[in-house]
Amino acid sequence: MMSLCPPRHRRALRRLPATLAGATAGALVVGLAAMPARAEGGDGGPLGTVARTAGGAHFEPGPCPRTADPIPALEDARCGTLTVPEKRTHRKGRKKITLAVAIIPAATSRPAPDPIVWLAGGPGDDAVSEIPMALAGGLNRDRDVIFMSQRGTYSADPELTCRNVDEFAANSLDLVFGAPSTGRLHVEETRKCREQLVSRGADLSAYNGTESSADYDDLRKALGIRQWNVFGISYGTDLALQYMRLHPKGIRSVGIDGVLPPSLAGGAVTWKAAREGFDSIFKACAEQPACNTRYPNLKATFERLVVELEARPVTTTVTVPGHPEPVKVVIDGGLLVNWLTFASHLAAGVPRSIDELAHGNPQRIAEQYAGGKLSPQAIGRVSHGLVFGVFCREWTPFESEEDVIRAGRRLFPSFPRSVLANAPLLSWMHADCRAWDVPPAHPSIRQRTYSDIPTLVLSGGFDSQTAPSSGPYAARTLSRSTAVTVPYVAHVVFADSQCAQTMTVSFFDRPNAPDTRCLAGLQPPQFEIAP
């Protein structure tokens, strides 16, 4: 199983000659000190420099968190930790956990008094690792930006990562992706992960969106912030919508990018995302004369290949940078679907890759897929404790395996059941959750969010991970929302679109009137045409 949004992986993969995903630009090193933020306590110190207890939470200034990759912007950050109960419903003898906090100063000497808090994707990604993405998009132009590791993630304590799960994904490239035997091996690694985390004392039922929402409410209070803004990407949009519903006080505005509404989250809507994102790429090619002439009927070709490869997988050997030994890759129908889900980030090469596969050359696709799985950024970074805490408490109890198959069949009627059973990026999710064995969340977790908080709702036209139509769906119950689809951009438009970055920064300045003029000038990619 893969999390829905691995932006950390996307940055790493762009460095490969054949890549799966778009990436953020390099970090913007900020050297300007921030002016004091408006704080409830009235202590007058810069944001994040004063220890404070608020209810059951305590913020303590301290060193910046460890990171898997260097993040130069942390040199000028103000950091510390937020200590919170692991499980708030335990009234006596509650175990405490700590969440890393990093505050990046605004790039101006007179910042706005209401900072922005960043909600990371995944689930399971570490917010601190996404600092370069935020700064490359200029999010801290006028405001301090706050990053807190969600519970269980890489810079939190406890850190609920499981290298064995990631290593299985890297080492199983020579197995048939959708074979039941592969699924059994996958679930066995999930079971081992569970045993490891439980042996370390983690209460796995406490790592979920409800507790994370309360963590952010506690962070705002413990930092003494009267009012702040929220920006969530991918899974962070699910969390942002929960946070708005459960703890609306103190939220000035919200931006959500790559929208996954809690009321829809699961395999069915993921199949919908694949249909919408794939079709947008195929349509863009068909509308470009050179692409349509060289790669006619691309949609039909792709869907035929999925069916054929599921019946008769192909095996190839590729070379991956950083791995001296050749890598054997088996491509079946399910793997091809998962490849295209990520390849949408570099859509210009998709028609050529599909055409080469159709003519007996699987190298480009195999190199791209293997490069992602074998990247160092894909190993030991994701919190599987949080991944399964969300999937198994908030998603699978409210959607059956047959629901997923029916949704897939409506959208991809030619695909065999063995492909439809595993929605893109969510392979073996129900089997994993049976092994994870945590109680379901209260059904209210699936409620839609009704709010009058000003909200910017961003979707990408090529998004194959969270459905572009989910943005307008979420916006319909947000009375002061602006819903925008950025054409020709894949999942998390803020990462790859200067236009999206401009709209986002302008929104936090003027939540009721974001600057969307840049949309009028956007053009489709020039698709690669093979000789």
C-alpha positions, 0 to 999 in steps of 0.5 A: 500500500502507498500513501496518497501523497508522497511529496518527499518522494516526488522531490527525490524522483525528479533527479532520476532521468526517468521520473514518476512525479513532479517536484518542488523547487529548491528551498528558499533560505530565509534570513530575515527575523520575524516580528512578534506574532499576536499572542493570547498571552501577551508576552511580547516574545516572537512566536515560538520562543515562550514555553506555555501550557494550554489545557493538557498540552505544553509547548517548550522551545528547543532545538529544531528536529532531526530531518532525513534530508538537510533543510537549510531553512531550519537554520533560521527557524524557531523550534520546539516541541508540543507535548500532548496526551497520546489518547485524550479519552484516557483520563488517568495515567495518560501517556504523553507523546511529543510533536516537533514544531518548526516556525519559519519566519516570514520573508518580510520584517513586518509580517502579518499577525496571523501565521499559516500552519501547514498540514502535511500529506500522506497520511504519514508524511512528516510536515517538517520534510515539506518545508522546502515545498512551502518556501519554494512556493513563497508561502512565507512571503508575508507570514510566519509558517508553522510546521508540526509533525503529525503524531507518529511521523518521522520527527515525532516521538514516538516515530511509528515508521516501519522500514520492513514495509517500505523494503518489501515494496522495493524488494518485490518488484520481481513479483506479480503486483496483483497476485494473491501470493504477493498480497499475502506477503504484503499483509505479513509485513504489515502484521510485523509492523504492527507487532513492532509498534505495539512492542514499543508501547504505542496505542495504535488506536490513538493515531488518527485524524480526530486526535491530530485535529485536537493536536493542532487546536492545542498547538494554536493555544499553546503558542498563544495565537489568537487566529491563524490560517491553515493550508493542507495538501493531499491527506492534509485536506482530509485533516483540514476539513476535520479540523474545521468541523471539530475545532473552528475557533481561531481559524481565519482561513483555510487552503486545501490542495488535492482535496480528499473529503473525509466523507468520501475517503477510500478506494471508490473515490480513488478509482474516480480520481484515476478516471478523471486524471487519466482522461484529462491527460488522454484528452490533452493529447488528443487535442494536440495534433502532433500527439494525436497523430503519433499516439492515436486512441491513447485511452483505448491503448492504455486500457487494452494494455491493462487487460492484456498485462493482467492476463500475461505480465511482462518481465524486464530488467532495468538499471536504476541510479544508485543501484549497481545491480540490474533490477528485475521488474514484472509489469501486470495490469495493476502495476500499470495503473499505479504507474500512470497515477504517479506518472501524471506528474510528468504528463508530457512523457506519458503518451510516449511511454504507453506507446513504447509499452504497446510496441513491446518496450517496457523499459521507460515504465519499468525504470520510472516505477522501480526508480520510485520504489528504490529511492532512498526517500522511499525507505523509512520515512512514512509513518505506517502507524498513522497510515493504518490508523487513518485507513483502518479507523476512518476509511475501511469501516465505511466502505466494503471491498465490494464497494471498491470493486463496484466503483472501479467497474463503473469507471473502468468496465473492461478491467478485470476484477483482480485489478479493480480489487486494488484501487490505485495506491491502496493495494490490499488495504482491507486485508492490511486493516484486518491485520492492523486490528484497531476499532473503527472511528465514530460514524461522525468521522464521515460527516461533511464539513459545513463552514463559513470560514473562507476557504480556497479549494484547489484541484489539478486537472491531471490529478489522478490521486485525489479526484478533481471533482472532489474540490467542488464537492467539498466547496458546496458545503463551504459557504465562503469558498473559492473552488479552482481547478488548475488545468494540466497539473497533477496532484498538489498543484502548489508543488508544481504550478506558479499560478497555484502558488500565486493564488494561494499567497494572494488568498491568505492576504485576501481570503474573500478575493484571491487573485485567479487571473493567472488561470487564463494564460495556462497552456497544456504541456507539449507532449514528447513525440518519439522519432 
